[in-house]
Amino acid sequence: MHLGYLISLIESKPMTAREICRALDIDASREREVYESLKKASKVLKKKGKTLVMSPPVCRKCGFEFEKLNPSRCPKCKSEWIEPAVFYVEK
Ligand SMILES: [Zn+2]
């Protein structure tokens, strides 16, 4: 995965891992690779004095904030209606 392109994507607007997959034209089943690349991108950005920010996944039903990147179900209300994590760059 091309880190420079990934960085330019999330610098232009906040994106979820799924949207990044779509933008990079890779299958959604490879979301895990996106998370790995975001980790690397975070280090690259740090050197440039920028910060990769993740707003965590949130349960749409009860508002629970997840610490896990890619939860499937809310531990509080058992809802599977989850707003995914969003990534963006803070300058
Ligand atoms: Zn919930």
PDB file of the backbone (N, CA, C, O) and the ligand in Angstrom, with CONECT records:
HET     ZN  A 101       1
ATOM      1  N   MET A   1       0.842  -1.206   0.000  1.00  0.00           N
ATOM      2  CA  MET A   1       0.000   0.000   0.000  1.00  0.00           C
ATOM      3  C   MET A   1       0.874   1.251   0.000  1.00  0.00           C
ATOM      4  O   MET A   1       1.852   1.343   0.741  1.00  0.00           O
ATOM      5  N   HIS A   2       0.510   2.186  -0.823  1.00  0.00           N
ATOM      6  CA  HIS A   2       1.309   3.399  -0.959  1.00  0.00           C
ATOM      7  C   HIS A   2       0.998   4.394   0.157  1.00  0.00           C
ATOM      8  O   HIS A   2      -0.082   4.981   0.211  1.00  0.00           O
ATOM      9  N   LEU A   3       1.995   4.566   1.059  1.00  0.00           N
ATOM     10  CA  LEU A   3       1.751   5.408   2.229  1.00  0.00           C
ATOM     11  C   LEU A   3       1.489   6.866   1.882  1.00  0.00           C
ATOM     12  O   LEU A   3       0.625   7.517   2.469  1.00  0.00           O
ATOM     13  N   GLY A   4       2.256   7.366   0.912  1.00  0.00           N
ATOM     14  CA  GLY A   4       2.114   8.772   0.539  1.00  0.00           C
ATOM     15  C   GLY A   4       0.701   9.080   0.060  1.00  0.00           C
ATOM     16  O   GLY A   4       0.131  10.124   0.378  1.00  0.00           O
ATOM     17  N   TYR A   5       0.157   8.157  -0.706  1.00  0.00           N
ATOM     18  CA  TYR A   5      -1.194   8.354  -1.227  1.00  0.00           C
ATOM     19  C   TYR A   5      -2.225   8.260  -0.110  1.00  0.00           C
ATOM     20  O   TYR A   5      -3.172   9.044  -0.046  1.00  0.00           O
ATOM     21  N   LEU A   6      -2.019   7.283   0.766  1.00  0.00           N
ATOM     22  CA  LEU A   6      -2.903   7.123   1.919  1.00  0.00           C
ATOM     23  C   LEU A   6      -2.932   8.411   2.750  1.00  0.00           C
ATOM     24  O   LEU A   6      -3.992   8.877   3.169  1.00  0.00           O
ATOM     25  N   ILE A   7      -1.734   8.972   2.976  1.00  0.00           N
ATOM     26  CA  ILE A   7      -1.642  10.200   3.769  1.00  0.00           C
ATOM     27  C   ILE A   7      -2.358  11.352   3.066  1.00  0.00           C
ATOM     28  O   ILE A   7      -3.071  12.129   3.702  1.00  0.00           O
ATOM     29  N   SER A   8      -2.165  11.457   1.756  1.00  0.00           N
ATOM     30  CA  SER A   8      -2.822  12.562   1.042  1.00  0.00           C
ATOM     31  C   SER A   8      -4.347  12.419   1.101  1.00  0.00           C
ATOM     32  O   SER A   8      -5.073  13.413   1.112  1.00  0.00           O
ATOM     33  N   LEU A   9      -4.818  11.178   1.139  1.00  0.00           N
ATOM     34  CA  LEU A   9      -6.267  10.946   1.241  1.00  0.00           C
ATOM     35  C   LEU A   9      -6.826  11.488   2.560  1.00  0.00           C
ATOM     36  O   LEU A   9      -7.788  12.255   2.576  1.00  0.00           O
ATOM     37  N   ILE A  10      -6.198  11.068   3.666  1.00  0.00           N
ATOM     38  CA  ILE A  10      -6.755  11.486   4.963  1.00  0.00           C
ATOM     39  C   ILE A  10      -6.388  12.927   5.303  1.00  0.00           C
ATOM     40  O   ILE A  10      -6.944  13.515   6.231  1.00  0.00           O
ATOM     41  N   GLU A  11      -5.447  13.490   4.544  1.00  0.00           N
ATOM     42  CA  GLU A  11      -5.170  14.909   4.728  1.00  0.00           C
ATOM     43  C   GLU A  11      -6.242  15.758   4.057  1.00  0.00           C
ATOM     44  O   GLU A  11      -6.520  16.882   4.474  1.00  0.00           O
ATOM     45  N   SER A  12      -6.836  15.195   3.008  1.00  0.00           N
ATOM     46  CA  SER A  12      -7.828  15.983   2.284  1.00  0.00           C
ATOM     47  C   SER A  12      -9.184  15.961   2.982  1.00  0.00           C
ATOM     48  O   SER A  12      -9.916  16.950   2.957  1.00  0.00           O
ATOM     49  N   LYS A  13      -9.520  14.815   3.611  1.00  0.00           N
ATOM     50  CA  LYS A  13     -10.760  14.774   4.384  1.00  0.00           C
ATOM     51  C   LYS A  13     -10.762  13.583   5.339  1.00  0.00           C
ATOM     52  O   LYS A  13     -10.058  12.601   5.105  1.00  0.00           O
ATOM     53  N   PRO A  14     -11.553  13.663   6.418  1.00  0.00           N
ATOM     54  CA  PRO A  14     -11.644  12.535   7.349  1.00  0.00           C
ATOM     55  C   PRO A  14     -12.259  11.322   6.651  1.00  0.00           C
ATOM     56  O   PRO A  14     -13.240  11.445   5.917  1.00  0.00           O
ATOM     57  N   MET A  15     -11.669  10.151   6.891  1.00  0.00           N
ATOM     58  CA  MET A  15     -12.148   8.946   6.221  1.00  0.00           C
ATOM     59  C   MET A  15     -12.188   7.744   7.147  1.00  0.00           C
ATOM     60  O   MET A  15     -11.382   7.634   8.071  1.00  0.00           O
ATOM     61  N   THR A  16     -13.119   6.854   6.900  1.00  0.00           N
ATOM     62  CA  THR A  16     -13.147   5.574   7.610  1.00  0.00           C
ATOM     63  C   THR A  16     -12.268   4.581   6.845  1.00  0.00           C
ATOM     64  O   THR A  16     -11.915   4.802   5.687  1.00  0.00           O
ATOM     65  N   ALA A  17     -11.923   3.476   7.527  1.00  0.00           N
ATOM     66  CA  ALA A  17     -11.086   2.458   6.873  1.00  0.00           C
ATOM     67  C   ALA A  17     -11.761   1.940   5.604  1.00  0.00           C
ATOM     68  O   ALA A  17     -11.099   1.664   4.603  1.00  0.00           O
ATOM     69  N   ARG A  18     -13.077   1.813   5.660  1.00  0.00           N
ATOM     70  CA  ARG A  18     -13.808   1.301   4.497  1.00  0.00           C
ATOM     71  C   ARG A  18     -13.729   2.262   3.321  1.00  0.00           C
ATOM     72  O   ARG A  18     -13.575   1.855   2.170  1.00  0.00           O
ATOM     73  N   GLU A  19     -13.840   3.558   3.640  1.00  0.00           N
ATOM     74  CA  GLU A  19     -13.736   4.563   2.575  1.00  0.00           C
ATOM     75  C   GLU A  19     -12.335   4.575   1.978  1.00  0.00           C
ATOM     76  O   GLU A  19     -12.154   4.792   0.780  1.00  0.00           O
ATOM     77  N   ILE A  20     -11.343   4.336   2.842  1.00  0.00           N
ATOM     78  CA  ILE A  20      -9.964   4.281   2.352  1.00  0.00           C
ATOM     79  C   ILE A  20      -9.804   3.091   1.403  1.00  0.00           C
ATOM     80  O   ILE A  20      -9.183   3.212   0.347  1.00  0.00           O
ATOM     81  N   CYS A  21     -10.366   1.947   1.785  1.00  0.00           N
ATOM     82  CA  CYS A  21     -10.343   0.761   0.909  1.00  0.00           C
ATOM     83  C   CYS A  21     -10.920   1.101  -0.458  1.00  0.00           C
ATOM     84  O   CYS A  21     -10.348   0.768  -1.496  1.00  0.00           O
ATOM     85  N   ARG A  22     -12.057   1.768  -0.431  1.00  0.00           N
ATOM     86  CA  ARG A  22     -12.739   2.103  -1.676  1.00  0.00           C
ATOM     87  C   ARG A  22     -11.873   3.046  -2.512  1.00  0.00           C
ATOM     88  O   ARG A  22     -11.740   2.878  -3.724  1.00  0.00           O
ATOM     89  N   ALA A  23     -11.289   4.042  -1.840  1.00  0.00           N
ATOM     90  CA  ALA A  23     -10.464   5.023  -2.550  1.00  0.00           C
ATOM     91  C   ALA A  23      -9.218   4.373  -3.149  1.00  0.00           C
ATOM     92  O   ALA A  23      -8.748   4.776  -4.213  1.00  0.00           O
ATOM     93  N   LEU A  24      -8.686   3.358  -2.453  1.00  0.00           N
ATOM     94  CA  LEU A  24      -7.476   2.689  -2.933  1.00  0.00           C
ATOM     95  C   LEU A  24      -7.826   1.518  -3.847  1.00  0.00           C
ATOM     96  O   LEU A  24      -6.950   0.824  -4.364  1.00  0.00           O
ATOM     97  N   ASP A  25      -9.130   1.318  -4.032  1.00  0.00           N
ATOM     98  CA  ASP A  25      -9.612   0.237  -4.880  1.00  0.00           C
ATOM     99  C   ASP A  25      -9.131  -1.132  -4.390  1.00  0.00           C
ATOM    100  O   ASP A  25      -8.706  -1.973  -5.183  1.00  0.00           O
ATOM    101  N   ILE A  26      -9.204  -1.339  -3.073  1.00  0.00           N
ATOM    102  CA  ILE A  26      -8.898  -2.659  -2.526  1.00  0.00           C
ATOM    103  C   ILE A  26     -10.134  -3.208  -1.824  1.00  0.00           C
ATOM    104  O   ILE A  26     -11.023  -2.460  -1.416  1.00  0.00           O
ATOM    105  N   ASP A  27     -10.170  -4.519  -1.694  1.00  0.00           N
ATOM    106  CA  ASP A  27     -11.348  -5.172  -1.142  1.00  0.00           C
ATOM    107  C   ASP A  27     -11.522  -4.827   0.337  1.00  0.00           C
ATOM    108  O   ASP A  27     -10.545  -4.703   1.076  1.00  0.00           O
ATOM    109  N   ALA A  28     -12.783  -4.672   0.759  1.00  0.00           N
ATOM    110  CA  ALA A  28     -13.075  -4.306   2.145  1.00  0.00           C
ATOM    111  C   ALA A  28     -12.579  -5.367   3.132  1.00  0.00           C
ATOM    112  O   ALA A  28     -12.387  -5.080   4.314  1.00  0.00           O
ATOM    113  N   SER A  29     -12.373  -6.590   2.642  1.00  0.00           N
ATOM    114  CA  SER A  29     -11.864  -7.644   3.522  1.00  0.00           C
ATOM    115  C   SER A  29     -10.407  -7.386   3.906  1.00  0.00           C
ATOM    116  O   SER A  29      -9.868  -8.047   4.794  1.00  0.00           O
ATOM    117  N   ARG A  30      -9.777  -6.428   3.238  1.00  0.00           N
ATOM    118  CA  ARG A  30      -8.383  -6.103   3.565  1.00  0.00           C
ATOM    119  C   ARG A  30      -8.273  -4.880   4.464  1.00  0.00           C
ATOM    120  O   ARG A  30      -7.225  -4.238   4.531  1.00  0.00           O
ATOM    121  N   GLU A  31      -9.357  -4.567   5.148  1.00  0.00           N
ATOM    122  CA  GLU A  31      -9.371  -3.433   6.068  1.00  0.00           C
ATOM    123  C   GLU A  31      -8.218  -3.472   7.068  1.00  0.00           C
ATOM    124  O   GLU A  31      -7.653  -2.441   7.432  1.00  0.00           O
ATOM    125  N   ARG A  32      -7.885  -4.687   7.503  1.00  0.00           N
ATOM    126  CA  ARG A  32      -6.801  -4.861   8.464  1.00  0.00           C
ATOM    127  C   ARG A  32      -5.489  -4.249   7.948  1.00  0.00           C
ATOM    128  O   ARG A  32      -4.733  -3.644   8.709  1.00  0.00           O
ATOM    129  N   GLU A  33      -5.238  -4.415   6.658  1.00  0.00           N
ATOM    130  CA  GLU A  33      -4.039  -3.828   6.052  1.00  0.00           C
ATOM    131  C   GLU A  33      -4.082  -2.305   6.111  1.00  0.00           C
ATOM    132  O   GLU A  33      -3.060  -1.637   6.271  1.00  0.00           O
ATOM    133  N   VAL A  34      -5.297  -1.779   5.977  1.00  0.00           N
ATOM    134  CA  VAL A  34      -5.452  -0.325   6.064  1.00  0.00           C
ATOM    135  C   VAL A  34      -5.061   0.152   7.466  1.00  0.00           C
ATOM    136  O   VAL A  34      -4.379   1.165   7.617  1.00  0.00           O
ATOM    137  N   TYR A  35      -5.497  -0.581   8.476  1.00  0.00           N
ATOM    138  CA  TYR A  35      -5.148  -0.202   9.849  1.00  0.00           C
ATOM    139  C   TYR A  35      -3.643  -0.265  10.071  1.00  0.00           C
ATOM    140  O   TYR A  35      -3.067   0.602  10.729  1.00  0.00           O
ATOM    141  N   GLU A  36      -3.009  -1.304   9.514  1.00  0.00           N
ATOM    142  CA  GLU A  36      -1.548  -1.437   9.621  1.00  0.00           C
ATOM    143  C   GLU A  36      -0.859  -0.247   8.954  1.00  0.00           C
ATOM    144  O   GLU A  36       0.073   0.336   9.508  1.00  0.00           O
ATOM    145  N   SER A  37      -1.329   0.102   7.764  1.00  0.00           N
ATOM    146  CA  SER A  37      -0.733   1.214   7.024  1.00  0.00           C
ATOM    147  C   SER A  37      -0.968   2.539   7.730  1.00  0.00           C
ATOM    148  O   SER A  37      -0.122   3.432   7.688  1.00  0.00           O
ATOM    149  N   LEU A  38      -2.115   2.664   8.378  1.00  0.00           N
ATOM    150  CA  LEU A  38      -2.402   3.895   9.115  1.00  0.00           C
ATOM    151  C   LEU A  38      -1.424   4.053  10.278  1.00  0.00           C
ATOM    152  O   LEU A  38      -1.007   5.161  10.617  1.00  0.00           O
ATOM    153  N   LYS A  39      -1.068   2.914  10.880  1.00  0.00           N
ATOM    154  CA  LYS A  39      -0.088   2.940  11.967  1.00  0.00           C
ATOM    155  C   LYS A  39       1.244   3.484  11.459  1.00  0.00           C
ATOM    156  O   LYS A  39       1.875   4.323  12.102  1.00  0.00           O
ATOM    157  N   LYS A  40       1.661   2.988  10.287  1.00  0.00           N
ATOM    158  CA  LYS A  40       2.916   3.461   9.684  1.00  0.00           C
ATOM    159  C   LYS A  40       2.795   4.929   9.301  1.00  0.00           C
ATOM    160  O   LYS A  40       3.711   5.720   9.523  1.00  0.00           O
ATOM    161  N   ALA A  41       1.650   5.280   8.722  1.00  0.00           N
ATOM    162  CA  ALA A  41       1.418   6.662   8.293  1.00  0.00           C
ATOM    163  C   ALA A  41       1.507   7.609   9.485  1.00  0.00           C
ATOM    164  O   ALA A  41       1.992   8.734   9.365  1.00  0.00           O
ATOM    165  N   SER A  42       1.038   7.144  10.622  1.00  0.00           N
ATOM    166  CA  SER A  42       1.066   7.951  11.831  1.00  0.00           C
ATOM    167  C   SER A  42       2.499   8.335  12.204  1.00  0.00           C
ATOM    168  O   SER A  42       2.759   9.462  12.627  1.00  0.00           O
ATOM    169  N   LYS A  43       3.426   7.383  12.042  1.00  0.00           N
ATOM    170  CA  LYS A  43       4.841   7.652  12.349  1.00  0.00           C
ATOM    171  C   LYS A  43       5.438   8.645  11.362  1.00  0.00           C
ATOM    172  O   LYS A  43       6.179   9.552  11.741  1.00  0.00           O
ATOM    173  N   VAL A  44       5.099   8.456  10.082  1.00  0.00           N
ATOM    174  CA  VAL A  44       5.597   9.356   9.042  1.00  0.00           C
ATOM    175  C   VAL A  44       5.117  10.785   9.302  1.00  0.00           C
ATOM    176  O   VAL A  44       5.880  11.745   9.194  1.00  0.00           O
ATOM    177  N   LEU A  45       3.836  10.898   9.647  1.00  0.00           N
ATOM    178  CA  LEU A  45       3.248  12.216   9.885  1.00  0.00           C
ATOM    179  C   LEU A  45       3.875  12.893  11.103  1.00  0.00           C
ATOM    180  O   LEU A  45       4.073  14.108  11.125  1.00  0.00           O
ATOM    181  N   LYS A  46       4.177  12.090  12.099  1.00  0.00           N
ATOM    182  CA  LYS A  46       4.778  12.611  13.330  1.00  0.00           C
ATOM    183  C   LYS A  46       6.094  13.317  13.025  1.00  0.00           C
ATOM    184  O   LYS A  46       6.388  14.381  13.570  1.00  0.00           O
ATOM    185  N   LYS A  47       6.878  12.703  12.143  1.00  0.00           N
ATOM    186  CA  LYS A  47       8.171  13.286  11.755  1.00  0.00           C
ATOM    187  C   LYS A  47       7.981  14.621  11.052  1.00  0.00           C
ATOM    188  O   LYS A  47       8.853  15.490  11.089  1.00  0.00           O
ATOM    189  N   LYS A  48       6.822  14.770  10.408  1.00  0.00           N
ATOM    190  CA  LYS A  48       6.532  16.026   9.704  1.00  0.00           C
ATOM    191  C   LYS A  48       5.839  17.033  10.618  1.00  0.00           C
ATOM    192  O   LYS A  48       5.449  18.115  10.179  1.00  0.00           O
ATOM    193  N   GLY A  49       5.690  16.672  11.883  1.00  0.00           N
ATOM    194  CA  GLY A  49       5.060  17.571  12.843  1.00  0.00           C
ATOM    195  C   GLY A  49       3.547  17.571  12.758  1.00  0.00           C
ATOM    196  O   GLY A  49       2.889  18.496  13.235  1.00  0.00           O
ATOM    197  N   LYS A  50       2.997  16.529  12.150  1.00  0.00           N
ATOM    198  CA  LYS A  50       1.543  16.415  12.051  1.00  0.00           C
ATOM    199  C   LYS A  50       1.071  15.216  12.878  1.00  0.00           C
ATOM    200  O   LYS A  50       1.861  14.348  13.246  1.00  0.00           O
ATOM    201  N   THR A  51      -0.200  15.190  13.153  1.00  0.00           N
ATOM    202  CA  THR A  51      -0.738  14.097  13.961  1.00  0.00           C
ATOM    203  C   THR A  51      -1.874  13.403  13.233  1.00  0.00           C
ATOM    204  O   THR A  51      -2.799  14.042  12.731  1.00  0.00           O
ATOM    205  N   LEU A  52      -1.783  12.078  13.187  1.00  0.00           N
ATOM    206  CA  LEU A  52      -2.913  11.320  12.673  1.00  0.00           C
ATOM    207  C   LEU A  52      -3.882  11.127  13.832  1.00  0.00           C
ATOM    208  O   LEU A  52      -3.516  10.581  14.873  1.00  0.00           O
ATOM    209  N   VAL A  53      -5.094  11.568  13.649  1.00  0.00           N
ATOM    210  CA  VAL A  53      -6.084  11.483  14.705  1.00  0.00           C
ATOM    211  C   VAL A  53      -7.133  10.440  14.347  1.00  0.00           C
ATOM    212  O   VAL A  53      -7.600  10.364  13.211  1.00  0.00           O
ATOM    213  N   MET A  54      -7.491   9.641  15.344  1.00  0.00           N
ATOM    214  CA  MET A  54      -8.587   8.715  15.125  1.00  0.00           C
ATOM    215  C   MET A  54      -9.736   9.092  16.048  1.00  0.00           C
ATOM    216  O   MET A  54      -9.580   9.110  17.269  1.00  0.00           O
ATOM    217  N   SER A  55     -10.880   9.390  15.468  1.00  0.00           N
ATOM    218  CA  SER A  55     -12.041   9.520  16.343  1.00  0.00           C
ATOM    219  C   SER A  55     -12.641   8.127  16.435  1.00  0.00           C
ATOM    220  O   SER A  55     -12.970   7.521  15.415  1.00  0.00           O
ATOM    221  N   PRO A  56     -12.787   7.610  17.664  1.00  0.00           N
ATOM    222  CA  PRO A  56     -13.084   6.190  17.862  1.00  0.00           C
ATOM    223  C   PRO A  56     -14.468   5.786  17.366  1.00  0.00           C
ATOM    224  O   PRO A  56     -15.354   6.624  17.196  1.00  0.00           O
ATOM    225  N   PRO A  57     -14.636   4.477  17.137  1.00  0.00           N
ATOM    226  CA  PRO A  57     -15.968   3.985  16.768  1.00  0.00           C
ATOM    227  C   PRO A  57     -16.956   4.260  17.897  1.00  0.00           C
ATOM    228  O   PRO A  57     -16.609   4.184  19.075  1.00  0.00           O
ATOM    229  N   VAL A  58     -18.188   4.579  17.518  1.00  0.00           N
ATOM    230  CA  VAL A  58     -19.212   4.904  18.506  1.00  0.00           C
ATOM    231  C   VAL A  58     -20.466   4.079  18.214  1.00  0.00           C
ATOM    232  O   VAL A  58     -20.852   3.905  17.059  1.00  0.00           O
ATOM    233  N   CYS A  59     -21.088   3.578  19.268  1.00  0.00           N
ATOM    234  CA  CYS A  59     -22.361   2.871  19.114  1.00  0.00           C
ATOM    235  C   CYS A  59     -23.439   3.885  18.770  1.00  0.00           C
ATOM    236  O   CYS A  59     -23.634   4.864  19.491  1.00  0.00           O
ATOM    237  N   ARG A  60     -24.132   3.651  17.675  1.00  0.00           N
ATOM    238  CA  ARG A  60     -25.158   4.599  17.237  1.00  0.00           C
ATOM    239  C   ARG A  60     -26.395   4.537  18.113  1.00  0.00           C
ATOM    240  O   ARG A  60     -27.222   5.449  18.114  1.00  0.00           O
ATOM    241  N   LYS A  61     -26.506   3.459  18.851  1.00  0.00           N
ATOM    242  CA  LYS A  61     -27.696   3.290  19.669  1.00  0.00           C
ATOM    243  C   LYS A  61     -27.547   3.956  21.042  1.00  0.00           C
ATOM    244  O   LYS A  61     -28.416   4.715  21.469  1.00  0.00           O
ATOM    245  N   CYS A  62     -26.432   3.662  21.730  1.00  0.00           N
ATOM    246  CA  CYS A  62     -26.300   4.174  23.098  1.00  0.00           C
ATOM    247  C   CYS A  62     -25.148   5.165  23.260  1.00  0.00           C
ATOM    248  O   CYS A  62     -24.988   5.753  24.330  1.00  0.00           O
ATOM    249  N   GLY A  63     -24.351   5.354  22.218  1.00  0.00           N
ATOM    250  CA  GLY A  63     -23.279   6.342  22.305  1.00  0.00           C
ATOM    251  C   GLY A  63     -21.993   5.830  22.915  1.00  0.00           C
ATOM    252  O   GLY A  63     -21.064   6.610  23.128  1.00  0.00           O
ATOM    253  N   PHE A  64     -21.911   4.540  23.202  1.00  0.00           N
ATOM    254  CA  PHE A  64     -20.701   3.957  23.774  1.00  0.00           C
ATOM    255  C   PHE A  64     -19.517   4.166  22.844  1.00  0.00           C
ATOM    256  O   PHE A  64     -19.611   3.930  21.640  1.00  0.00           O
ATOM    257  N   GLU A  65     -18.376   4.623  23.426  1.00  0.00           N
ATOM    258  CA  GLU A  65     -17.163   4.831  22.647  1.00  0.00           C
ATOM    259  C   GLU A  65     -16.240   3.635  22.784  1.00  0.00           C
ATOM    260  O   GLU A  65     -15.884   3.243  23.895  1.00  0.00           O
ATOM    261  N   PHE A  66     -15.851   3.056  21.655  1.00  0.00           N
ATOM    262  CA  PHE A  66     -15.014   1.861  21.690  1.00  0.00           C
ATOM    263  C   PHE A  66     -13.536   2.224  21.744  1.00  0.00           C
ATOM    264  O   PHE A  66     -13.109   3.247  21.210  1.00  0.00           O
ATOM    265  N   GLU A  67     -12.764   1.360  22.402  1.00  0.00           N
ATOM    266  CA  GLU A  67     -11.312   1.514  22.344  1.00  0.00           C
ATOM    267  C   GLU A  67     -10.768   0.688  21.197  1.00  0.00           C
ATOM    268  O   GLU A  67      -9.744   1.020  20.601  1.00  0.00           O
ATOM    269  N   LYS A  68     -11.470  -0.391  20.898  1.00  0.00           N
ATOM    270  CA  LYS A  68     -11.081  -1.255  19.790  1.00  0.00           C
ATOM    271  C   LYS A  68     -11.318  -0.547  18.463  1.00  0.00           C
ATOM    272  O   LYS A  68     -12.271   0.216  18.308  1.00  0.00           O
ATOM    273  N   LEU A  69     -10.430  -0.816  17.510  1.00  0.00           N
ATOM    274  CA  LEU A  69     -10.546  -0.166  16.210  1.00  0.00           C
ATOM    275  C   LEU A  69     -11.750  -0.627  15.415  1.00  0.00           C
ATOM    276  O   LEU A  69     -12.436   0.164  14.767  1.00  0.00           O
ATOM    277  N   ASN A  70     -11.988  -1.924  15.480  1.00  0.00           N
ATOM    278  CA  ASN A  70     -12.965  -2.487  14.573  1.00  0.00           C
ATOM    279  C   ASN A  70     -13.964  -3.391  15.295  1.00  0.00           C
ATOM    280  O   ASN A  70     -14.017  -4.594  15.041  1.00  0.00           O
ATOM    281  N   PRO A  71     -14.756  -2.801  16.200  1.00  0.00           N
ATOM    282  CA  PRO A  71     -15.677  -3.626  16.993  1.00  0.00           C
ATOM    283  C   PRO A  71     -16.844  -4.123  16.146  1.00  0.00           C
ATOM    284  O   PRO A  71     -17.199  -3.504  15.143  1.00  0.00           O
ATOM    285  N   SER A  72     -17.432  -5.232  16.551  1.00  0.00           N
ATOM    286  CA  SER A  72     -18.573  -5.734  15.790  1.00  0.00           C
ATOM    287  C   SER A  72     -19.868  -5.551  16.566  1.00  0.00           C
ATOM    288  O   SER A  72     -20.957  -5.600  15.994  1.00  0.00           O
ATOM    289  N   ARG A  73     -19.741  -5.337  17.890  1.00  0.00           N
ATOM    290  CA  ARG A  73     -20.941  -5.319  18.698  1.00  0.00           C
ATOM    291  C   ARG A  73     -20.687  -4.504  19.973  1.00  0.00           C
ATOM    292  O   ARG A  73     -19.608  -4.571  20.563  1.00  0.00           O
ATOM    293  N   CYS A  74     -21.695  -3.742  20.381  1.00  0.00           N
ATOM    294  CA  CYS A  74     -21.560  -2.905  21.566  1.00  0.00           C
ATOM    295  C   CYS A  74     -21.663  -3.753  22.838  1.00  0.00           C
ATOM    296  O   CYS A  74     -22.618  -4.512  23.002  1.00  0.00           O
ATOM    297  N   PRO A  75     -20.668  -3.623  23.749  1.00  0.00           N
ATOM    298  CA  PRO A  75     -20.711  -4.425  24.978  1.00  0.00           C
ATOM    299  C   PRO A  75     -21.800  -3.934  25.939  1.00  0.00           C
ATOM    300  O   PRO A  75     -22.208  -4.655  26.849  1.00  0.00           O
ATOM    301  N   LYS A  76     -22.252  -2.726  25.728  1.00  0.00           N
ATOM    302  CA  LYS A  76     -23.205  -2.133  26.655  1.00  0.00           C
ATOM    303  C   LYS A  76     -24.647  -2.481  26.294  1.00  0.00           C
ATOM    304  O   LYS A  76     -25.418  -2.925  27.145  1.00  0.00           O
ATOM    305  N   CYS A  77     -25.005  -2.276  25.023  1.00  0.00           N
ATOM    306  CA  CYS A  77     -26.402  -2.483  24.640  1.00  0.00           C
ATOM    307  C   CYS A  77     -26.562  -3.597  23.607  1.00  0.00           C
ATOM    308  O   CYS A  77     -27.671  -3.876  23.153  1.00  0.00           O
ATOM    309  N   LYS A  78     -25.426  -4.243  23.233  1.00  0.00           N
ATOM    310  CA  LYS A  78     -25.426  -5.379  22.287  1.00  0.00           C
ATOM    311  C   LYS A  78     -25.820  -4.991  20.862  1.00  0.00           C
ATOM    312  O   LYS A  78     -26.040  -5.856  20.014  1.00  0.00           O
ATOM    313  N   SER A  79     -25.906  -3.710  20.608  1.00  0.00           N
ATOM    314  CA  SER A  79     -26.251  -3.271  19.263  1.00  0.00           C
ATOM    315  C   SER A  79     -25.093  -3.526  18.300  1.00  0.00           C
ATOM    316  O   SER A  79     -23.929  -3.464  18.694  1.00  0.00           O
ATOM    317  N   GLU A  80     -25.410  -3.810  17.053  1.00  0.00           N
ATOM    318  CA  GLU A  80     -24.369  -3.974  16.044  1.00  0.00           C
ATOM    319  C   GLU A  80     -24.369  -2.778  15.097  1.00  0.00           C
ATOM    320  O   GLU A  80     -23.733  -2.797  14.043  1.00  0.00           O
ATOM    321  N   TRP A  81     -25.073  -1.772  15.486  1.00  0.00           N
ATOM    322  CA  TRP A  81     -25.192  -0.557  14.690  1.00  0.00           C
ATOM    323  C   TRP A  81     -24.092   0.397  15.136  1.00  0.00           C
ATOM    324  O   TRP A  81     -24.279   1.194  16.056  1.00  0.00           O
ATOM    325  N   ILE A  82     -22.950   0.306  14.475  1.00  0.00           N
ATOM    326  CA  ILE A  82     -21.763   1.012  14.947  1.00  0.00           C
ATOM    327  C   ILE A  82     -21.228   1.992  13.912  1.00  0.00           C
ATOM    328  O   ILE A  82     -21.034   1.658  12.743  1.00  0.00           O
ATOM    329  N   GLU A  83     -21.002   3.190  14.375  1.00  0.00           N
ATOM    330  CA  GLU A  83     -20.382   4.222  13.541  1.00  0.00           C
ATOM    331  C   GLU A  83     -18.877   3.952  13.533  1.00  0.00           C
ATOM    332  O   GLU A  83     -18.251   3.987  14.593  1.00  0.00           O
ATOM    333  N   PRO A  84     -18.279   3.685  12.370  1.00  0.00           N
ATOM    334  CA  PRO A  84     -16.871   3.290  12.369  1.00  0.00           C
ATOM    335  C   PRO A  84     -15.905   4.423  12.731  1.00  0.00           C
ATOM    336  O   PRO A  84     -16.255   5.602  12.696  1.00  0.00           O
ATOM    337  N   ALA A  85     -14.683   4.022  13.079  1.00  0.00           N
ATOM    338  CA  ALA A  85     -13.639   5.004  13.389  1.00  0.00           C
ATOM    339  C   ALA A  85     -13.344   5.869  12.165  1.00  0.00           C
ATOM    340  O   ALA A  85     -13.400   5.405  11.026  1.00  0.00           O
ATOM    341  N   VAL A  86     -13.029   7.132  12.429  1.00  0.00           N
ATOM    342  CA  VAL A  86     -12.711   8.055  11.345  1.00  0.00           C
ATOM    343  C   VAL A  86     -11.280   8.566  11.558  1.00  0.00           C
ATOM    344  O   VAL A  86     -10.884   8.899  12.675  1.00  0.00           O
ATOM    345  N   PHE A  87     -10.526   8.618  10.472  1.00  0.00           N
ATOM    346  CA  PHE A  87      -9.133   9.046  10.555  1.00  0.00           C
ATOM    347  C   PHE A  87      -8.938  10.361   9.815  1.00  0.00           C
ATOM    348  O   PHE A  87      -9.474  10.571   8.727  1.00  0.00           O
ATOM    349  N   TYR A  88      -8.157  11.239  10.432  1.00  0.00           N
ATOM    350  CA  TYR A  88      -7.815  12.485   9.750  1.00  0.00           C
ATOM    351  C   TYR A  88      -6.490  13.015  10.274  1.00  0.00           C
ATOM    352  O   TYR A  88      -5.937  12.492  11.241  1.00  0.00           O
ATOM    353  N   VAL A  89      -5.989  14.056   9.625  1.00  0.00           N
ATOM    354  CA  VAL A  89      -4.680  14.590   9.990  1.00  0.00           C
ATOM    355  C   VAL A  89      -4.820  15.981  10.582  1.00  0.00           C
ATOM    356  O   VAL A  89      -5.473  16.863  10.024  1.00  0.00           O
ATOM    357  N   GLU A  90      -4.187  16.141  11.721  1.00  0.00           N
ATOM    358  CA  GLU A  90      -4.200  17.446  12.382  1.00  0.00           C
ATOM    359  C   GLU A  90      -2.854  18.115  12.140  1.00  0.00           C
ATOM    360  O   GLU A  90      -1.803  17.511  12.353  1.00  0.00           O
ATOM    361  N   LYS A  91      -2.893  19.353  11.698  1.00  0.00           N
ATOM    362  CA  LYS A  91      -1.609  20.026  11.374  1.00  0.00           C
ATOM    363  C   LYS A  91      -1.098  20.879  12.522  1.00  0.00           C
ATOM    364  O   LYS A  91      -0.043  21.501  12.406  1.00  0.00           O
TER     365      LYS A  91
HETATM  366 ZN    ZN A 101     -24.519   0.522  22.496  1.00  0.00          ZN2+
END
